[in-house]
Amino acid sequence: MQRRELLRAGAIGVAATTLAAPALAQGVQQWKMVTAWPKNLPGPGVAAQTLADRITALSGGRLEVKLFAAGELVPGRGVFDAVSEGTAELYHAVPAYWGSKSKGILLFGSQPFGLRADEQFGWMYHGGGQALYDEMYGRFGIKPFLCGNSGPQWGGWFRTEINSVDDLKGLKFRTTGLASEMASKMGMAAEAMSGPAMFQALQTGALDAGEFIGPWTDSALGYQQVAKNYYWPGVGEPSSAEECGVNAEVFGALPDDLKQAVSLACESLYNPVWTEYTTKHAASLKKLVEEDGVQVRMFPESVISAMGAAAAEVMEELGADEDELVRRITESFTAYRDSIGAYMTYADNGQMNARASVMGY
């Protein structure tokens, strides 16, 4: 009896091994995605989860991506290092957060008076930007991809009205990336902090003003409760690219089809993420004005002019950076910006100006 039971148990074990073999042969990998955002924050938090799901789907389930929001595995501003060091396989954030690594990184995300969302994509994919992006991030063991864009960001939430350049001097202002350098040159005290932290700082008076993204995301974080003056245009960030950074060693070990799955997951989300921001920003702004009493205000021309002068200084300094790669990135970016900008005078800008003259918007 005992011998028969042992034989039967052995047969069951062989069958179980046979059933499990196909799944093992597929080489399923479980990846951790760490993000710079609260879970499902309208805008970037939603986009991060969508990217995790899309990589899993396009890989046929061979890459199972589990998302960890800011603070769940590492702090939001620690995701770059976590992926560089191999603590996680990939992250979702924005290049504007990594200026301490290299100033050159900042041009891949947003630039004062710089590229719009479509132009940013154009530089990366048709103007040589991606090769420079890969070279820069390769220094840190990361393979980078753009995977979305917020479109035009706003000038910010201000507790008091801004009527002149002097009104900005000494203001404690939350911003990030190259916009923070522009702000500093104008005499503002630029502060780097998360979106939720910005709400607390505005509420307590630790900040006088701050910008995060735009109406959809900003209203979800409640800034309209603590500051009523919402300024445009957001010349500090005419667009802000979102990125996925993958540990380069892990990415390099993937078979070609899975590399393509990761790449296509990122690329395929750029336009859907950008257009979702635009669509929901429009609806959210209407609600902010009509229901929350927000005052939408335009920066005075004198302020915009001063911002332009400060931004020019920032770009001049980047072009003279001691790092040869930063200089090459700046040269490539500037050449593309000037070329596409000259064309847009007749194309998108010309059409938008004509529409506004006839329809009022």
C-alpha positions as CSV (number, residue, x, y, z in Angstrom):
1,M,0.0,0.0,0.0
2,Q,2.7,2.4,0.9
3,R,4.6,1.6,-2.3
4,R,1.5,2.3,-4.4
5,E,0.9,5.6,-2.7
6,L,4.5,6.6,-3.3
7,L,4.2,5.8,-7.0
8,R,1.0,7.7,-7.3
9,A,2.5,10.7,-5.5
10,G,5.5,10.6,-7.9
11,A,3.2,10.5,-10.9
12,I,1.3,13.6,-9.6
13,G,4.6,15.4,-9.1
14,V,5.7,14.6,-12.6
15,A,2.4,15.9,-14.0
16,A,2.7,19.1,-11.9
17,T,6.2,19.7,-13.2
18,T,5.0,19.2,-16.8
19,L,2.1,21.7,-16.3
20,A,4.4,24.3,-14.8
21,A,7.1,24.0,-17.5
22,P,5.4,26.2,-20.2
23,A,5.1,29.1,-17.7
24,L,8.7,28.8,-16.7
25,A,9.8,28.6,-20.3
26,Q,8.2,31.9,-21.0
27,G,10.7,33.5,-18.6
28,V,8.2,35.7,-16.7
29,Q,9.9,38.6,-15.0
30,Q,8.5,40.7,-12.2
31,W,9.5,44.3,-12.4
32,K,9.1,47.1,-9.8
33,M,8.2,50.5,-11.1
34,V,8.9,53.3,-8.7
35,T,7.3,56.7,-9.3
36,A,7.7,60.3,-8.3
37,W,3.9,60.7,-7.7
38,P,1.2,59.8,-5.3
39,K,-0.7,56.8,-6.5
40,N,-3.2,57.6,-9.3
41,L,-2.6,61.4,-9.0
42,P,-4.6,62.9,-11.9
43,G,-2.1,63.4,-14.6
44,P,1.3,61.8,-13.9
45,G,0.1,59.2,-11.3
46,V,-2.5,57.9,-13.8
47,A,0.0,57.9,-16.6
48,A,2.5,55.9,-14.6
49,Q,-0.1,53.2,-13.9
50,T,-1.2,53.1,-17.5
51,L,2.5,52.7,-18.6
52,A,3.0,49.8,-16.1
53,D,-0.2,48.1,-17.4
54,R,0.8,48.7,-21.1
55,I,4.3,47.2,-20.7
56,T,2.7,44.1,-19.1
57,A,0.2,43.8,-21.9
58,L,2.6,44.4,-24.8
59,S,5.0,41.9,-23.4
60,G,2.3,39.2,-23.3
61,G,2.6,39.1,-19.6
62,R,6.3,38.1,-19.7
63,L,7.1,41.4,-17.9
64,E,4.8,41.9,-14.9
65,V,5.2,45.5,-13.8
66,K,4.0,46.4,-10.3
67,L,3.8,50.1,-9.5
68,F,5.1,51.6,-6.2
69,A,4.0,55.2,-5.7
70,A,6.2,57.8,-4.1
71,G,7.2,56.8,-0.6
72,E,6.0,53.2,-0.9
73,L,9.4,51.8,-1.8
74,V,11.6,54.9,-2.1
75,P,10.9,58.6,-1.9
76,G,9.7,60.3,-5.0
77,R,12.9,62.1,-5.6
78,G,14.9,58.9,-5.0
79,V,13.5,56.9,-8.0
80,F,16.4,57.8,-10.4
81,D,19.0,56.4,-7.9
82,A,16.9,53.4,-7.1
83,V,16.8,52.4,-10.8
84,S,20.5,53.3,-11.4
85,E,21.5,51.1,-8.4
86,G,19.2,48.2,-9.3
87,T,16.8,48.6,-6.4
88,A,13.9,48.8,-8.9
89,E,13.8,48.0,-12.6
90,L,12.2,51.2,-13.9
91,Y,10.8,54.5,-12.8
92,H,8.2,57.1,-14.0
93,A,9.1,60.8,-13.3
94,V,10.2,63.9,-15.2
95,P,13.8,64.9,-16.3
96,A,13.3,68.3,-14.6
97,Y,14.0,66.5,-11.2
98,W,17.5,65.4,-12.0
99,G,19.4,68.7,-12.5
100,S,21.7,67.7,-9.6
101,K,23.0,64.8,-11.7
102,S,23.7,67.1,-14.7
103,K,22.3,70.3,-16.0
104,G,22.2,68.7,-19.5
105,I,19.4,66.4,-18.3
106,L,17.0,69.3,-17.8
107,L,16.8,70.0,-21.6
108,F,15.1,66.7,-22.2
109,G,12.1,67.6,-20.1
110,S,11.2,71.3,-20.1
111,Q,12.9,74.6,-20.9
112,P,11.9,78.2,-20.3
113,F,10.6,79.6,-23.6
114,G,11.5,76.2,-25.1
115,L,9.7,73.4,-27.0
116,R,6.1,72.6,-27.0
117,A,5.0,69.0,-26.5
118,D,5.0,68.1,-30.2
119,E,8.2,69.9,-30.8
120,Q,9.9,68.1,-27.9
121,F,8.9,64.8,-29.5
122,G,10.2,66.0,-32.8
123,W,13.6,66.9,-31.4
124,M,13.9,63.5,-29.7
125,Y,12.8,61.4,-32.6
126,H,13.9,63.4,-35.6
127,G,16.4,66.0,-34.4
128,G,19.0,63.8,-32.7
129,G,17.8,64.3,-29.2
130,Q,17.3,60.6,-28.3
131,A,20.9,59.7,-29.0
132,L,22.0,62.4,-26.7
133,Y,19.4,61.4,-24.1
134,D,20.8,57.8,-24.2
135,E,24.4,59.0,-23.9
136,M,23.6,61.2,-20.9
137,Y,21.5,58.7,-19.0
138,G,24.0,55.9,-19.9
139,R,26.4,57.6,-17.5
140,F,24.1,56.5,-14.7
141,G,23.2,53.0,-16.0
142,I,19.7,54.0,-17.2
143,K,18.0,53.6,-20.6
144,P,15.5,56.5,-20.9
145,F,12.3,56.9,-22.9
146,L,9.8,59.7,-23.2
147,C,6.3,58.4,-22.4
148,G,4.1,61.5,-22.0
149,N,3.8,65.2,-21.8
150,S,1.7,67.6,-19.7
151,G,1.5,70.2,-22.5
152,P,1.8,73.9,-21.4
153,Q,2.2,74.2,-17.7
154,W,0.9,77.3,-15.9
155,G,2.7,80.2,-14.4
156,G,1.6,79.3,-10.9
157,W,-0.6,80.0,-7.9
158,F,0.1,83.3,-6.1
159,R,-1.2,84.4,-2.8
160,T,-1.0,88.1,-4.0
161,E,-1.3,89.8,-7.3
162,I,1.8,90.4,-9.5
163,N,1.9,93.8,-11.1
164,S,5.6,94.3,-11.8
165,V,9.0,92.5,-11.8
166,D,9.6,94.0,-8.3
167,D,6.6,92.1,-7.0
168,L,8.5,88.9,-7.7
169,K,11.7,89.7,-5.8
170,G,12.1,87.8,-2.6
171,L,9.0,85.6,-3.2
172,K,9.4,82.0,-2.0
173,F,8.3,80.1,-5.1
174,R,8.0,76.4,-5.8
175,T,9.2,75.3,-9.2
176,T,11.7,72.9,-10.7
177,G,14.3,72.3,-13.4
178,L,15.6,75.2,-15.5
179,A,12.5,77.2,-14.5
180,S,14.0,77.4,-11.0
181,E,17.2,78.9,-12.4
182,M,15.2,81.5,-14.3
183,A,13.3,82.3,-11.2
184,S,16.5,82.7,-9.1
185,K,17.9,85.1,-11.7
186,M,14.8,87.3,-11.2
187,G,15.4,87.5,-7.4
188,M,12.9,84.8,-6.4
189,A,13.7,82.1,-3.8
190,A,13.1,79.0,-5.8
191,E,12.1,76.0,-3.7
192,A,12.0,72.3,-4.9
193,M,9.3,70.2,-3.3
194,S,6.6,67.6,-4.2
195,G,3.1,68.7,-5.3
196,P,1.4,67.7,-2.0
197,A,4.2,69.5,0.0
198,M,3.5,72.6,-2.0
199,F,-0.1,72.7,-0.8
200,Q,1.0,72.5,2.8
201,A,3.7,75.2,2.3
202,L,1.2,77.6,0.6
203,Q,-1.3,76.9,3.4
204,T,1.1,77.8,6.1
205,G,2.8,80.7,4.3
206,A,6.1,78.9,3.9
207,L,5.6,79.6,0.2
208,D,4.3,82.7,-1.4
209,A,3.6,81.1,-4.7
210,G,4.3,77.9,-6.7
211,E,3.6,76.1,-9.9
212,F,3.1,72.4,-10.3
213,I,1.4,71.3,-13.6
214,G,-1.9,72.7,-14.7
215,P,-5.7,72.9,-13.8
216,W,-6.5,69.1,-13.8
217,T,-3.6,68.0,-11.5
218,D,-3.4,71.3,-9.6
219,S,-7.1,71.2,-8.6
220,A,-6.9,67.6,-7.4
221,L,-4.1,68.8,-5.0
222,G,-6.4,71.6,-3.8
223,Y,-4.2,74.6,-4.5
224,Q,-7.4,76.7,-5.2
225,Q,-8.2,76.4,-1.5
226,V,-5.0,78.3,-0.4
227,A,-4.3,80.7,-3.3
228,K,-6.8,82.3,-5.7
229,N,-4.5,84.0,-8.3
230,Y,-3.7,81.6,-11.1
231,Y,-1.2,83.0,-13.5
232,W,-0.4,82.3,-17.2
233,P,1.5,81.9,-19.5
234,G,3.7,79.2,-18.0
235,V,6.8,80.3,-19.9
236,G,9.0,78.4,-17.5
237,E,7.7,75.1,-18.9
238,P,5.9,75.4,-22.3
239,S,5.7,71.7,-22.0
240,S,7.0,69.1,-19.6
241,A,8.0,65.6,-20.8
242,E,7.4,62.6,-18.6
243,E,9.9,59.8,-18.8
244,C,10.4,56.1,-18.1
245,G,13.9,55.2,-17.0
246,V,14.9,51.5,-17.1
247,N,17.9,49.9,-15.5
248,A,20.3,49.6,-18.5
249,E,21.7,46.2,-17.5
250,V,18.2,44.8,-17.0
251,F,17.0,46.3,-20.3
252,G,20.1,45.1,-22.2
253,A,19.5,41.5,-21.0
254,L,16.0,41.4,-22.6
255,P,15.3,39.6,-25.8
256,D,14.7,42.0,-28.8
257,D,10.9,41.5,-28.7
258,L,10.7,42.6,-25.1
259,K,12.9,45.6,-25.7
260,Q,10.5,46.6,-28.4
261,A,7.6,46.0,-26.1
262,V,9.0,48.5,-23.5
263,S,9.9,51.0,-26.2
264,L,6.5,50.9,-27.9
265,A,4.7,51.1,-24.6
266,C,6.4,54.4,-23.9
267,E,6.2,55.8,-27.3
268,S,2.5,54.9,-27.8
269,L,1.5,56.8,-24.6
270,Y,3.1,60.1,-25.5
271,N,0.2,61.5,-27.4
272,P,-2.6,59.9,-25.3
273,V,-1.1,61.3,-22.1
274,W,-0.6,64.7,-23.6
275,T,-4.1,65.0,-25.1
276,E,-5.7,63.7,-21.9
277,Y,-3.9,66.5,-20.0
278,T,-5.1,69.1,-22.5
279,T,-8.7,67.9,-22.5
280,K,-9.0,67.6,-18.7
281,H,-7.1,70.9,-18.1
282,A,-9.8,72.7,-20.1
283,A,-12.7,71.2,-18.1
284,S,-10.9,71.7,-14.8
285,L,-10.1,75.4,-15.5
286,K,-13.8,76.1,-16.1
287,K,-14.7,74.6,-12.8
288,L,-11.9,76.4,-10.9
289,V,-13.2,79.8,-12.2
290,E,-17.0,79.1,-12.0
291,E,-17.2,77.1,-8.8
292,D,-14.0,77.9,-6.8
293,G,-13.6,81.6,-7.4
294,V,-10.1,81.4,-8.9
295,Q,-8.9,84.5,-10.6
296,V,-7.1,83.7,-13.9
297,R,-4.5,86.4,-14.5
298,M,-1.9,87.1,-17.2
299,F,1.6,88.0,-16.2
300,P,2.3,91.7,-17.2
301,E,4.4,92.1,-20.4
302,S,7.2,93.6,-18.3
303,V,7.4,90.4,-16.3
304,I,7.3,88.1,-19.3
305,S,10.1,90.2,-20.9
306,A,12.2,89.9,-17.7
307,M,11.6,86.2,-17.7
308,G,12.8,86.0,-21.3
309,A,16.1,87.8,-20.4
310,A,16.7,85.5,-17.4
311,A,16.0,82.5,-19.6
312,A,18.5,83.6,-22.2
313,E,21.1,83.8,-19.4
314,V,20.3,80.3,-18.3
315,M,20.7,78.9,-21.9
316,E,24.0,80.9,-22.4
317,E,25.4,79.3,-19.3
318,L,24.4,75.8,-20.4
319,G,26.1,76.4,-23.8
320,A,29.3,77.3,-21.9
321,D,29.1,74.3,-19.5
322,E,32.4,72.6,-18.6
323,D,30.9,69.3,-19.6
324,E,31.3,68.7,-23.3
325,L,28.2,66.5,-23.5
326,V,26.1,69.3,-21.9
327,R,27.4,71.7,-24.5
328,R,26.5,69.2,-27.3
329,I,23.0,68.7,-25.9
330,T,22.5,72.5,-25.7
331,E,23.7,73.0,-29.2
332,S,21.4,70.3,-30.6
333,F,18.4,71.6,-28.6
334,T,19.0,75.3,-29.7
335,A,19.4,74.4,-33.3
336,Y,16.2,72.4,-33.3
337,R,14.3,75.1,-31.3
338,D,15.4,77.8,-33.7
339,S,14.5,75.8,-36.8
340,I,11.1,74.6,-35.7
341,G,10.3,78.0,-34.2
342,A,10.9,79.8,-37.5
343,Y,8.6,77.3,-39.3
344,M,5.8,77.6,-36.6
345,T,5.5,81.3,-37.4
346,Y,3.7,80.2,-40.6
347,A,2.3,76.9,-39.4
348,D,0.7,76.3,-36.0
349,N,1.3,79.8,-34.6
350,G,-0.1,81.4,-37.8
351,Q,-3.2,79.2,-37.7
352,M,-3.8,79.7,-34.0
353,N,-3.5,83.5,-34.4
354,A,-5.9,83.5,-37.3
355,R,-8.4,81.4,-35.3
356,A,-8.2,83.7,-32.4
357,S,-8.7,86.8,-34.5
358,V,-11.9,85.3,-36.0
359,M,-13.3,83.2,-33.2
360,G,-11.8,84.9,-30.1
361,Y,-10.0,81.8,-29.0
